[in-house]
């Protein structure tokens, strides 16, 4: 059975979301989020510079946690619904994801060596 175009689009978005967000984009978004004079347009433009991050934001806003009756399809709408703090947290988590995939993104640091205190 041939997959529908909607299934193909969803599968592609899933793969894009697995790409790590560039730290420079995450830093830019965090600075924008901390700037009280920043506008939604500035945050939106920054978000669109990283398709993987925009995809992650859409996945979060459309997740079961938020229980939306309609699917959110635009990053601008996601920013309005989630809020600036949530976008900042998603950007930070996405950029840190690279560290914890087992690769050595930072010389001398190996995430598999990290021990968690209980």
MOPAC internal coordinates of N, CA, C and O (Angstrom, degrees):
PM7 1SCF
backbone

  N    0.0000 0     0.00 0     0.00 0    0    0    0
  C    1.4432 1     0.00 0     0.00 0    1    0    0
  C    1.5301 1   108.65 1     0.00 0    2    1    0
  O    1.2310 1   120.41 1   -50.66 1    3    2    1
  N    1.2966 1   116.82 1   129.34 1    3    2    1
  C    1.4548 1   122.81 1  -177.49 1    5    3    2
  C    1.5333 1   109.73 1   -78.29 1    6    5    3
  O    1.2310 1   120.27 1   -46.77 1    7    6    5
  N    1.3580 1   117.09 1   133.23 1    7    6    5
  C    1.4605 1   118.40 1   179.85 1    9    7    6
  C    1.5333 1   111.29 1   -67.77 1   10    9    7
  O    1.2310 1   121.18 1   -32.40 1   11   10    9
  N    1.3327 1   115.34 1   147.60 1   11   10    9
  C    1.4637 1   120.18 1   178.51 1   13   11   10
  C    1.5232 1   109.91 1   -74.16 1   14   13   11
  O    1.2310 1   120.50 1   -16.02 1   15   14   13
  N    1.3164 1   116.65 1   163.98 1   15   14   13
  C    1.4614 1   119.85 1   179.37 1   17   15   14
  C    1.5239 1   110.73 1   -63.47 1   18   17   15
  O    1.2310 1   120.11 1   146.52 1   19   18   17
  N    1.3381 1   117.40 1   -33.48 1   19   18   17
  C    1.4621 1   120.40 1   177.29 1   21   19   18
  C    1.5296 1   110.72 1   -64.30 1   22   21   19
  O    1.2310 1   120.10 1   139.26 1   23   22   21
  N    1.3329 1   117.41 1   -40.74 1   23   22   21
  C    1.4584 1   120.89 1   177.98 1   25   23   22
  C    1.5186 1   111.34 1   -65.00 1   26   25   23
  O    1.2310 1   120.27 1   141.93 1   27   26   25
  N    1.3044 1   117.09 1   -38.07 1   27   26   25
  C    1.4662 1   121.61 1   178.73 1   29   27   26
  C    1.5213 1   109.93 1   -65.25 1   30   29   27
  O    1.2310 1   120.56 1   135.90 1   31   30   29
  N    1.3297 1   116.54 1   -44.10 1   31   30   29
  C    1.4689 1   120.60 1   179.52 1   33   31   30
  C    1.5245 1   109.99 1   -62.93 1   34   33   31
  O    1.2310 1   120.03 1   134.45 1   35   34   33
  N    1.3172 1   117.55 1   -45.55 1   35   34   33
  C    1.4722 1   120.89 1   179.66 1   37   35   34
  C    1.5334 1   111.28 1   -61.81 1   38   37   35
  O    1.2310 1   120.40 1   137.62 1   39   38   37
  N    1.3140 1   116.84 1   -42.38 1   39   38   37
  C    1.4701 1   120.20 1   178.92 1   41   39   38
  C    1.5226 1   111.00 1   -64.15 1   42   41   39
  O    1.2310 1   120.25 1   141.46 1   43   42   41
  N    1.3060 1   117.14 1   -38.54 1   43   42   41
  C    1.4624 1   120.99 1   178.61 1   45   43   42
  C    1.5137 1   110.61 1   -66.47 1   46   45   43
  O    1.2310 1   120.11 1   137.05 1   47   46   45
  N    1.3127 1   117.40 1   -42.95 1   47   46   45
  C    1.4676 1   120.93 1   177.84 1   49   47   46
  C    1.5226 1   110.63 1   -61.87 1   50   49   47
  O    1.2310 1   120.38 1   140.84 1   51   50   49
  N    1.3211 1   116.87 1   -39.16 1   51   50   49
  C    1.4649 1   120.33 1   177.60 1   53   51   50
  C    1.5254 1   110.87 1   -59.57 1   54   53   51
  O    1.2310 1   120.35 1   136.31 1   55   54   53
  N    1.3313 1   116.93 1   -43.69 1   55   54   53
  C    1.4694 1   120.57 1  -179.61 1   57   55   54
  C    1.5150 1   112.01 1   -68.44 1   58   57   55
  O    1.2310 1   120.01 1   141.38 1   59   58   57
  N    1.3300 1   117.59 1   -38.62 1   59   58   57
  C    1.4639 1   120.55 1   178.73 1   61   59   58
  C    1.5181 1   109.77 1   -64.02 1   62   61   59
  O    1.2310 1   120.12 1   140.76 1   63   62   61
  N    1.3117 1   117.39 1   -39.24 1   63   62   61
  C    1.4548 1   121.30 1   179.86 1   65   63   62
  C    1.5147 1   113.94 1   -65.68 1   66   65   63
  O    1.2310 1   120.27 1   162.16 1   67   66   65
  N    1.3213 1   117.08 1   -17.84 1   67   66   65
  C    1.4610 1   120.50 1   179.52 1   69   67   66
  C    1.5210 1   112.49 1   -81.98 1   70   69   67
  O    1.2310 1   119.94 1   169.10 1   71   70   69
  N    1.3200 1   117.72 1   -10.90 1   71   70   69
  C    1.4583 1   121.71 1   178.66 1   73   71   70
  C    1.5180 1   108.67 1   -78.10 1   74   73   71
  O    1.2310 1   120.37 1   -42.11 1   75   74   73
  N    1.3095 1   116.90 1   137.89 1   75   74   73
  C    1.4550 1   120.62 1  -178.68 1   77   75   74
  C    1.5236 1   111.24 1   -70.92 1   78   77   75
  O    1.2310 1   121.54 1   -38.58 1   79   78   77
  N    1.3011 1   114.67 1   141.42 1   79   78   77
  C    1.4568 1   121.20 1   176.87 1   81   79   78
  C    1.5230 1   109.03 1   -75.88 1   82   81   79
  O    1.2310 1   120.88 1   -39.02 1   83   82   81
  N    1.3160 1   115.93 1   140.98 1   83   82   81
  C    1.4518 1   120.67 1   178.68 1   85   83   82
  C    1.5266 1   109.80 1   -68.02 1   86   85   83
  O    1.2310 1   120.14 1   -45.90 1   87   86   85
  N    1.3242 1   117.34 1   134.10 1   87   86   85
  C    1.4686 1   119.53 1   179.24 1   89   87   86
  C    1.5238 1   112.74 1   -57.39 1   90   89   87
  O    1.2310 1   119.70 1   146.31 1   91   90   89
  N    1.3223 1   118.18 1   -33.69 1   91   90   89
  C    1.4656 1   119.95 1  -179.42 1   93   91   90
  C    1.5289 1   111.23 1   -63.67 1   94   93   91
  O    1.2310 1   120.02 1   143.28 1   95   94   93
  N    1.3200 1   117.57 1   -36.72 1   95   94   93
  C    1.4665 1   120.88 1   178.25 1   97   95   94
  C    1.5272 1   109.52 1   -69.83 1   98   97   95
  O    1.2310 1   120.38 1   137.49 1   99   98   97
  N    1.3118 1   116.88 1   -42.51 1   99   98   97
  C    1.4649 1   120.32 1   179.24 1  101   99   98
  C    1.5297 1   110.36 1   -62.57 1  102  101   99
  O    1.2310 1   120.37 1   137.85 1  103  102  101
  N    1.3198 1   116.90 1   -42.15 1  103  102  101
  C    1.4648 1   120.23 1   178.58 1  105  103  102
  C    1.5241 1   110.59 1   -62.95 1  106  105  103
  O    1.2310 1   120.80 1   137.14 1  107  106  105
  N    1.3159 1   116.07 1   -42.86 1  107  106  105
  C    1.4684 1   120.32 1   178.50 1  109  107  106
  C    1.5209 1   110.71 1   -60.68 1  110  109  107
  O    1.2310 1   120.13 1   136.18 1  111  110  109
  N    1.3115 1   117.37 1   -43.82 1  111  110  109
  C    1.4678 1   121.09 1   179.89 1  113  111  110
  C    1.5209 1   110.76 1   -65.77 1  114  113  111
  O    1.2310 1   120.13 1   140.67 1  115  114  113
  N    1.3210 1   117.35 1   -39.33 1  115  114  113
  C    1.4670 1   119.87 1   178.37 1  117  115  114
  C    1.5273 1   111.00 1   -64.68 1  118  117  115
  O    1.2310 1   120.20 1   140.50 1  119  118  117
  N    1.3304 1   117.22 1   -39.50 1  119  118  117
  C    1.4709 1   120.35 1   177.31 1  121  119  118
  C    1.5265 1   110.72 1   -64.84 1  122  121  119
  O    1.2310 1   120.44 1   137.62 1  123  122  121
  N    1.3117 1   116.76 1   -42.38 1  123  122  121
  C    1.4661 1   120.73 1   178.09 1  125  123  122
  C    1.5255 1   109.78 1   -62.30 1  126  125  123
  O    1.2310 1   120.31 1   136.48 1  127  126  125
  N    1.3232 1   117.01 1   -43.52 1  127  126  125
  C    1.4655 1   121.12 1  -178.87 1  129  127  126
  C    1.5257 1   111.68 1   -63.62 1  130  129  127
  O    1.2310 1   120.20 1   148.93 1  131  130  129
  N    1.3207 1   117.23 1   -31.07 1  131  130  129
  C    1.4663 1   121.19 1  -179.97 1  133  131  130
  C    1.5230 1   113.78 1   -84.94 1  134  133  131
  O    1.2310 1   120.52 1   170.73 1  135  134  133
  N    1.3198 1   116.61 1    -9.27 1  135  134  133
  C    1.4666 1   121.60 1  -178.25 1  137  135  134
  C    1.5285 1   109.77 1   -91.71 1  138  137  135
  O    1.2310 1   119.89 1   -69.08 1  139  138  137
  N    1.3381 1   117.81 1   110.92 1  139  138  137
  C    1.4606 1   119.58 1  -177.92 1  141  139  138
  C    1.5313 1   113.80 1   -64.52 1  142  141  139
  O    1.2310 1   120.19 1   160.77 1  143  142  141
  N    1.3339 1   117.25 1   -19.23 1  143  142  141
  C    1.4622 1   119.54 1  -179.98 1  145  143  142
  C    1.5300 1   112.74 1   -91.63 1  146  145  143
  O    1.2310 1   120.17 1   176.90 1  147  146  145
  N    1.3312 1   117.27 1    -3.10 1  147  146  145
  C    1.4670 1   120.99 1  -179.88 1  149  147  146
  C    1.5265 1   109.74 1   -70.04 1  150  149  147
  O    1.2310 1   121.36 1   -32.13 1  151  150  149
  N    1.3082 1   115.01 1   147.87 1  151  150  149
  C    1.4633 1   120.52 1  -179.19 1  153  151  150
  C    1.5262 1   110.66 1  -106.30 1  154  153  151
  O    1.2310 1   121.75 1   -13.80 1  155  154  153
  N    1.3204 1   114.25 1   166.20 1  155  154  153
  C    1.4614 1   120.25 1   175.87 1  157  155  154
  C    1.5306 1   110.49 1   -59.96 1  158  157  155
  O    1.2310 1   120.39 1   143.66 1  159  158  157
  N    1.3226 1   116.86 1   -36.34 1  159  158  157
  C    1.4634 1   120.90 1   179.87 1  161  159  158
  C    1.5283 1   111.86 1   -62.29 1  162  161  159
  O    1.2310 1   120.42 1   139.81 1  163  162  161
  N    1.3156 1   116.80 1   -40.19 1  163  162  161
  C    1.4713 1   120.71 1   179.37 1  165  163  162
  C    1.5212 1   109.91 1   -65.28 1  166  165  163
  O    1.2310 1   120.58 1   135.23 1  167  166  165
  N    1.3347 1   116.50 1   -44.77 1  167  166  165
  C    1.4675 1   120.41 1   178.28 1  169  167  166
  C    1.5213 1   110.44 1   -63.74 1  170  169  167
  O    1.2310 1   120.35 1   137.64 1  171  170  169
  N    1.3065 1   116.94 1   -42.36 1  171  170  169
  C    1.4629 1   121.81 1   178.85 1  173  171  170
  C    1.5242 1   110.90 1   -60.20 1  174  173  171
  O    1.2310 1   120.33 1   133.20 1  175  174  173
  N    1.3336 1   116.98 1   -46.80 1  175  174  173
  C    1.4672 1   120.95 1   179.49 1  177  175  174
  C    1.5291 1   111.31 1   -61.31 1  178  177  175
  O    1.2310 1   120.43 1   139.39 1  179  178  177
  N    1.3182 1   116.79 1   -40.61 1  179  178  177
  C    1.4675 1   120.56 1   178.46 1  181  179  178
  C    1.5278 1   110.61 1   -65.45 1  182  181  179
  O    1.2310 1   120.51 1   138.08 1  183  182  181
  N    1.3096 1   116.63 1   -41.92 1  183  182  181
  C    1.4663 1   121.23 1   179.52 1  185  183  182
  C    1.5246 1   111.22 1   -62.02 1  186  185  183
  O    1.2310 1   120.52 1   141.06 1  187  186  185
  N    1.3155 1   116.61 1   -38.94 1  187  186  185
  C    1.4614 1   120.09 1  -178.35 1  189  187  186
  C    1.5243 1   113.57 1   -71.46 1  190  189  187
  O    1.2310 1   119.52 1   167.63 1  191  190  189
  N    1.3267 1   118.53 1   -12.37 1  191  190  189
  C    1.4687 1   119.90 1   177.56 1  193  191  190
  C    1.5250 1   111.59 1   -74.70 1  194  193  191
  O    1.2310 1   120.45 1   168.80 1  195  194  193
  N    1.3203 1   116.74 1   -11.20 1  195  194  193
  C    1.4666 1   120.90 1  -179.62 1  197  195  194
  C    1.5305 1   109.11 1  -130.69 1  198  197  195
  O    1.2310 1   120.09 1   -85.50 1  199  198  197
  N    1.3376 1   117.44 1    94.50 1  199  198  197
  C    1.4659 1   120.10 1  -178.40 1  201  199  198
  C    1.5312 1   113.90 1   -57.01 1  202  201  199
  O    1.2310 1   120.29 1   146.27 1  203  202  201
  N    1.3267 1   117.04 1   -33.73 1  203  202  201
  C    1.4623 1   119.38 1   179.15 1  205  203  202
  C    1.5199 1   110.61 1   -64.78 1  206  205  203
  O    1.2310 1   120.24 1   138.85 1  207  206  205
  N    1.3121 1   117.15 1   -41.15 1  207  206  205
  C    1.4596 1   120.65 1   178.91 1  209  207  206
  C    1.5237 1   111.04 1   -68.86 1  210  209  207
  O    1.2310 1   119.99 1   137.63 1  211  210  209
  N    1.3148 1   117.63 1   -42.37 1  211  210  209
  C    1.4616 1   120.85 1   177.34 1  213  211  210
  C    1.5295 1   110.21 1   -59.00 1  214  213  211
  O    1.2310 1   120.84 1   140.21 1  215  214  213
  N    1.3302 1   116.00 1   -39.79 1  215  214  213
  C    1.4572 1   120.75 1   177.82 1  217  215  214
  C    1.5268 1   111.26 1   -64.21 1  218  217  215
  O    1.2310 1   120.53 1   138.02 1  219  218  217
  N    1.3185 1   116.59 1   -41.98 1  219  218  217
  C    1.4692 1   120.45 1   178.63 1  221  219  218
  C    1.5261 1   111.28 1   -62.32 1  222  221  219
  O    1.2310 1   120.91 1   137.09 1  223  222  221
  N    1.3293 1   115.87 1   -42.91 1  223  222  221
  C    1.4621 1   120.26 1   179.68 1  225  223  222
  C    1.5242 1   109.81 1   -60.65 1  226  225  223
  O    1.2310 1   120.42 1   136.53 1  227  226  225
  N    1.3313 1   116.80 1   -43.47 1  227  226  225
  C    1.4609 1   119.85 1   178.53 1  229  227  226
  C    1.5322 1   111.48 1   -65.37 1  230  229  227
  O    1.2310 1   120.47 1   143.00 1  231  230  229
  N    1.3266 1   116.71 1   -37.00 1  231  230  229
  C    1.4693 1   119.14 1   177.02 1  233  231  230
  C    1.5221 1   110.91 1   -63.55 1  234  233  231
  O    1.2310 1   120.46 1   139.12 1  235  234  233
  N    1.3224 1   116.72 1   -40.88 1  235  234  233
  C    1.4623 1   120.33 1  -179.77 1  237  235  234
  C    1.5275 1   110.81 1   -65.90 1  238  237  235
  O    1.2310 1   120.33 1   130.23 1  239  238  237
  N    1.3306 1   116.97 1   -49.77 1  239  238  237
  C    1.4596 1   119.43 1  -176.78 1  241  239  238
  C    1.5268 1   111.68 1   -64.89 1  242  241  239
  O    1.2310 1   120.10 1   153.54 1  243  242  241
  N    1.3275 1   117.41 1   -26.46 1  243  242  241
  C    1.4702 1   121.03 1   179.35 1  245  243  242
  C    1.5273 1   113.03 1   -95.59 1  246  245  243
  O    1.2310 1   120.27 1  -173.91 1  247  246  245
  N    1.3115 1   117.09 1     6.09 1  247  246  245
  C    1.4610 1   120.09 1  -179.12 1  249  247  246
  C    1.5286 1   110.99 1   -73.67 1  250  249  247
  O    1.2310 1   121.01 1   -15.14 1  251  250  249
  N    1.3005 1   115.68 1   164.86 1  251  250  249
  C    1.4603 1   121.45 1  -179.91 1  253  251  250
  C    1.5272 1   111.47 1   -62.70 1  254  253  251
  O    1.2310 1   120.12 1   154.73 1  255  254  253
  N    1.3208 1   117.38 1   -25.27 1  255  254  253
  C    1.4586 1   121.39 1  -179.78 1  257  255  254
  C    1.5301 1   111.65 1   -57.25 1  258  257  255
  O    1.2310 1   120.18 1   140.99 1  259  258  257
  N    1.3343 1   117.26 1   -39.01 1  259  258  257
  C    1.4563 1   121.50 1  -177.36 1  261  259  258
  C    1.5216 1   113.73 1   -91.16 1  262  261  259
  O    1.2310 1   119.58 1   167.41 1  263  262  261
  N    1.3022 1   118.40 1   -12.59 1  263  262  261
  C    1.4682 1   124.42 1   173.67 1  265  263  262
  C    1.5253 1   113.59 1    45.24 1  266  265  263
  O    1.2310 1   120.53 1  -124.39 1  267  266  265
  N    1.2805 1   116.59 1    55.61 1  267  266  265
  C    1.4709 1   121.13 1   177.54 1  269  267  266
  C    1.5234 1   108.99 1   -79.07 1  270  269  267
  O    1.2310 1   120.67 1   -39.05 1  271  270  269
  N    1.3222 1   116.33 1   140.95 1  271  270  269
  C    1.4588 1   119.71 1   176.92 1  273  271  270
  C    1.5181 1   110.99 1   -75.06 1  274  273  271
  O    1.2310 1   120.75 1   149.44 1  275  274  273
  N    1.3203 1   116.17 1   -30.56 1  275  274  273
  C    1.4576 1   121.15 1   177.40 1  277  275  274
  C    1.5170 1   109.17 1  -120.27 1  278  277  275
  O    1.2310 1   121.30 1   -33.41 1  279  278  277
  N    1.3158 1   115.11 1   146.59 1  279  278  277
  C    1.4592 1   119.72 1   178.93 1  281  279  278
  C    1.5211 1   110.40 1   -71.88 1  282  281  279
  O    1.2310 1   120.90 1   -44.37 1  283  282  281
  N    1.3120 1   115.89 1   135.63 1  283  282  281
  C    1.4614 1   122.06 1   177.02 1  285  283  282
  C    1.5182 1   107.14 1   -86.96 1  286  285  283
  O    1.2310 1   120.36 1   -53.90 1  287  286  285
  N    1.3252 1   116.91 1   126.10 1  287  286  285
  C    1.4540 1   120.55 1  -174.78 1  289  287  286
  C    1.5104 1   115.21 1  -112.40 1  290  289  287
  O    1.2310 1   119.83 1   173.77 1  291  290  289
  N    1.3374 1   117.93 1    -6.23 1  291  290  289
  C    1.4600 1   118.55 1  -177.42 1  293  291  290
  C    1.5294 1   110.59 1  -123.05 1  294  293  291
  O    1.2310 1   120.76 1   -38.26 1  295  294  293
  N    1.3197 1   116.15 1   141.74 1  295  294  293
  C    1.4654 1   119.71 1   176.70 1  297  295  294
  C    1.5360 1   112.22 1   -58.85 1  298  297  295
  O    1.2310 1   120.17 1   143.67 1  299  298  297
  N    1.3315 1   117.29 1   -36.33 1  299  298  297
  C    1.4713 1   120.13 1   179.94 1  301  299  298
  C    1.5356 1   110.57 1   -61.11 1  302  301  299
  O    1.2310 1   120.49 1   135.46 1  303  302  301
  N    1.3174 1   116.67 1   -44.54 1  303  302  301
  C    1.4672 1   120.31 1   178.04 1  305  303  302
  C    1.5237 1   110.64 1   -65.14 1  306  305  303
  O    1.2310 1   120.19 1   142.70 1  307  306  305
  N    1.3165 1   117.24 1   -37.30 1  307  306  305
  C    1.4583 1   120.96 1   178.58 1  309  307  306
  C    1.5271 1   110.77 1   -64.11 1  310  309  307
  O    1.2310 1   120.28 1   139.84 1  311  310  309
  N    1.3320 1   117.07 1   -40.16 1  311  310  309
  C    1.4696 1   120.79 1   177.70 1  313  311  310
  C    1.5194 1   109.58 1   -60.57 1  314  313  311
  O    1.2310 1   120.36 1   135.41 1  315  314  313
  N    1.3191 1   116.92 1   -44.59 1  315  314  313
  C    1.4717 1   121.01 1  -179.68 1  317  315  314
  C    1.5246 1   111.71 1   -63.61 1  318  317  315
  O    1.2310 1   120.31 1   138.68 1  319  318  317
  N    1.3178 1   117.01 1   -41.32 1  319  318  317
  C    1.4598 1   120.79 1  -176.68 1  321  319  318
  C    1.5284 1   113.11 1   -76.39 1  322  321  319
  O    1.2310 1   120.39 1   139.66 1  323  322  321
  N    1.3284 1   116.85 1   -40.34 1  323  322  321
  C    1.4609 1   120.46 1  -176.76 1  325  323  322
  C    1.5213 1   112.65 1   -83.42 1  326  325  323
  O    1.2310 1   120.73 1   142.60 1  327  326  325
  N    1.3198 1   116.21 1   -37.40 1  327  326  325
  C    1.4601 1   120.25 1  -176.46 1  329  327  326
  C    1.5121 1   111.65 1    94.00 1  330  329  327
  O    1.2310 1   121.64 1   -18.55 1  331  330  329
  N    1.3093 1   114.47 1   161.45 1  331  330  329
  C    1.4618 1   122.21 1  -175.11 1  333  331  330
  C    1.5245 1   111.76 1   -63.44 1  334  333  331
  O    1.2310 1   120.03 1   137.11 1  335  334  333
  N    1.3277 1   117.54 1   -42.89 1  335  334  333
  C    1.4711 1   120.09 1  -178.17 1  337  335  334
  C    1.5236 1   111.70 1   -61.16 1  338  337  335
  O    1.2310 1   120.61 1   138.65 1  339  338  337
  N    1.3167 1   116.43 1   -41.35 1  339  338  337
  C    1.4685 1   119.58 1   179.70 1  341  339  338
  C    1.5249 1   110.82 1   -66.15 1  342  341  339
  O    1.2310 1   120.34 1   140.02 1  343  342  341
  N    1.3369 1   116.95 1   -39.98 1  343  342  341
  C    1.4645 1   119.89 1   178.53 1  345  343  342
  C    1.5203 1   109.89 1   -63.35 1  346  345  343
  O    1.2310 1   120.26 1   137.51 1  347  346  345
  N    1.3370 1   117.10 1   -42.49 1  347  346  345
  C    1.4695 1   120.73 1   176.97 1  349  347  346
  C    1.5295 1   110.65 1   -59.08 1  350  349  347
  O    1.2310 1   120.44 1   134.58 1  351  350  349
  N    1.3144 1   116.77 1   -45.42 1  351  350  349
  C    1.4688 1   120.39 1  -178.57 1  353  351  350
  C    1.5282 1   111.99 1   -65.62 1  354  353  351
  O    1.2310 1   120.33 1   141.50 1  355  354  353
  N    1.3131 1   116.98 1   -38.50 1  355  354  353
  C    1.4661 1   120.42 1   177.87 1  357  355  354
  C    1.5221 1   109.96 1   -65.36 1  358  357  355
  O    1.2310 1   120.34 1   137.81 1  359  358  357
  N    1.3336 1   116.96 1   -42.19 1  359  358  357
  C    1.4718 1   121.07 1   178.81 1  361  359  358
  C    1.5175 1   111.03 1   -62.67 1  362  361  359
  O    1.2310 1   120.41 1   136.46 1  363  362  361
  N    1.3180 1   116.82 1   -43.54 1  363  362  361
  C    1.4632 1   120.64 1   179.27 1  365  363  362
  C    1.5272 1   111.06 1   -64.54 1  366  365  363
  O    1.2310 1   120.47 1   133.91 1  367  366  365
  N    1.3143 1   116.70 1   -46.09 1  367  366  365
  C    1.4665 1   120.40 1   179.71 1  369  367  366
  C    1.5276 1   111.36 1   -62.80 1  370  369  367
  O    1.2310 1   120.62 1   139.99 1  371  370  369
  N    1.3189 1   116.41 1   -40.01 1  371  370  369
  C    1.4635 1   120.10 1  -178.78 1  373  371  370
  C    1.5229 1   111.10 1   -66.89 1  374  373  371
  O    1.2310 1   120.14 1   142.03 1  375  374  373
  N    1.3242 1   117.33 1   -37.97 1  375  374  373
  C    1.4698 1   118.75 1  -179.75 1  377  375  374
  C    1.5211 1   111.30 1   -73.60 1  378  377  375
  O    1.2310 1   120.12 1   147.77 1  379  378  377
  N    1.3226 1   117.37 1   -32.23 1  379  378  377
  C    1.4694 1   120.60 1   178.49 1  381  379  378
  C    1.5216 1   112.10 1   -75.68 1  382  381  379
  O    1.2310 1   120.75 1   161.10 1  383  382  381
  N    1.3183 1   116.18 1   -18.90 1  383  382  381
  C    1.4655 1   121.16 1  -179.44 1  385  383  382
  C    1.5339 1   111.03 1   -53.70 1  386  385  383
  O    1.2310 1   120.91 1   143.33 1  387  386  385
  N    1.3160 1   115.86 1   -36.67 1  387  386  385
  C    1.4664 1   120.98 1  -179.72 1  389  387  386
  C    1.5300 1   111.67 1   -59.21 1  390  389  387
  O    1.2310 1   120.27 1   143.14 1  391  390  389
  N    1.3387 1   117.09 1   -36.86 1  391  390  389
  C    1.4619 1   120.75 1  -178.79 1  393  391  390
  C    1.5245 1   112.46 1   -66.56 1  394  393  391
  O    1.2310 1   120.81 1   147.73 1  395  394  393
  N    1.3198 1   116.06 1   -32.27 1  395  394  393
  C    1.4578 1   119.73 1  -171.57 1  397  395  394
  C    1.5175 1   114.06 1  -103.86 1  398  397  395
  O    1.2310 1   120.84 1  -159.40 1  399  398  397
  N    1.3181 1   116.00 1    20.60 1  399  398  397
  C    1.4567 1   119.48 1   174.26 1  401  399  398
  C    1.5190 1   110.90 1   -93.86 1  402  401  399
  O    1.2310 1   120.24 1  -173.52 1  403  402  401
  N    1.3149 1   117.14 1     6.48 1  403  402  401
  C    1.4514 1   120.56 1   177.68 1  405  403  402
  C    1.5155 1   114.11 1    92.04 1  406  405  403
  O    1.2310 1   119.76 1   175.37 1  407  406  405
  N    1.3241 1   118.07 1    -4.63 1  407  406  405
  C    1.4557 1   120.74 1   177.97 1  409  407  406
  C    1.5106 1   109.28 1   -90.07 1  410  409  407
  O    1.2310 1   121.25 1   -21.62 1  411  410  409
  N    1.2950 1   115.22 1   158.38 1  411  410  409
  C    1.4552 1   119.62 1   178.17 1  413  411  410
  C    1.5194 1   109.93 1   -94.29 1  414  413  411
  O    1.2310 1   120.85 1   -94.54 1  415  414  413
  N    1.3179 1   115.99 1    85.46 1  415  414  413
  C    1.4579 1   121.19 1   178.75 1  417  415  414
  C    1.5250 1   110.12 1   -76.09 1  418  417  415
  O    1.2310 1   120.82 1   153.75 1  419  418  417
  N    1.3427 1   116.04 1   -26.25 1  419  418  417
  C    1.4541 1   121.49 1   177.69 1  421  419  418
  C    1.5175 1   106.80 1  -117.36 1  422  421  419
  O    1.2310 1   119.74 1   -56.01 1  423  422  421
  N    1.3324 1   118.11 1   123.99 1  423  422  421
  C    1.4639 1   120.43 1  -179.52 1  425  423  422
  C    1.5309 1   111.19 1   -54.59 1  426  425  423
  O    1.2310 1   120.84 1   -49.74 1  427  426  425
  N    1.3123 1   115.99 1   130.26 1  427  426  425
  C    1.4522 1   121.56 1   179.23 1  429  427  426
  C    1.5153 1   114.67 1    86.37 1  430  429  427
  O    1.2310 1   119.68 1   173.31 1  431  430  429
  N    1.3284 1   118.22 1    -6.69 1  431  430  429
  C    1.4594 1   121.43 1   179.62 1  433  431  430
  C    1.5112 1   109.48 1  -110.12 1  434  433  431
  O    1.2310 1   120.84 1   -53.55 1  435  434  433
  N    1.3111 1   116.00 1   126.45 1  435  434  433
  C    1.4473 1   121.27 1   176.70 1  437  435  434
  C    1.5312 1   106.89 1  -127.96 1  438  437  435
  O    1.2310 1   120.59 1   -65.74 1  439  438  437
  N    1.3226 1   116.47 1   114.26 1  439  438  437
  C    1.4589 1   121.23 1  -176.02 1  441  439  438
  C    1.5287 1   112.19 1   -60.27 1  442  441  439
  O    1.2310 1   119.96 1   153.00 1  443  442  441
  N    1.3340 1   117.69 1   -27.00 1  443  442  441
  C    1.4779 1   119.36 1   179.86 1  445  443  442
  C    1.5260 1   111.88 1   -70.81 1  446  445  443
  O    1.2310 1   119.99 1   165.18 1  447  446  445
  N    1.3263 1   117.63 1   -14.82 1  447  446  445
  C    1.4664 1   121.03 1   177.86 1  449  447  446
  C    1.5224 1   112.83 1   -87.22 1  450  449  447
  O    1.2310 1   119.93 1   171.46 1  451  450  449
  N    1.3238 1   117.73 1    -8.54 1  451  450  449
  C    1.4541 1   121.54 1  -176.79 1  453  451  450
  C    1.5170 1   109.52 1   -71.27 1  454  453  451
  O    1.2310 1   121.10 1   -49.69 1  455  454  453
  N    1.3142 1   115.50 1   130.31 1  455  454  453
  C    1.4750 1   122.05 1   177.84 1  457  455  454
  C    1.5258 1   107.54 1  -111.23 1  458  457  455
  O    1.2310 1   120.67 1   -47.45 1  459  458  457
  N    1.3050 1   116.33 1   132.55 1  459  458  457
  C    1.4364 1   120.78 1  -178.96 1  461  459  458
  C    1.5287 1   110.43 1   -94.80 1  462  461  459
  O    1.2310 1   120.97 1   -47.42 1  463  462  461
  N    1.3138 1   115.74 1   132.58 1  463  462  461
  C    1.4651 1   120.64 1   177.88 1  465  463  462
  C    1.5145 1   108.61 1   -77.79 1  466  465  463
  O    1.2310 1   120.73 1   -39.89 1  467  466  465
  N    1.3008 1   116.21 1   140.11 1  467  466  465
  C    1.4802 1   120.39 1   177.71 1  469  467  466
  C    1.4885 1   110.50 1  -115.94 1  470  469  467
  O    1.2310 1   120.10 1   180.00 1  471  470  469

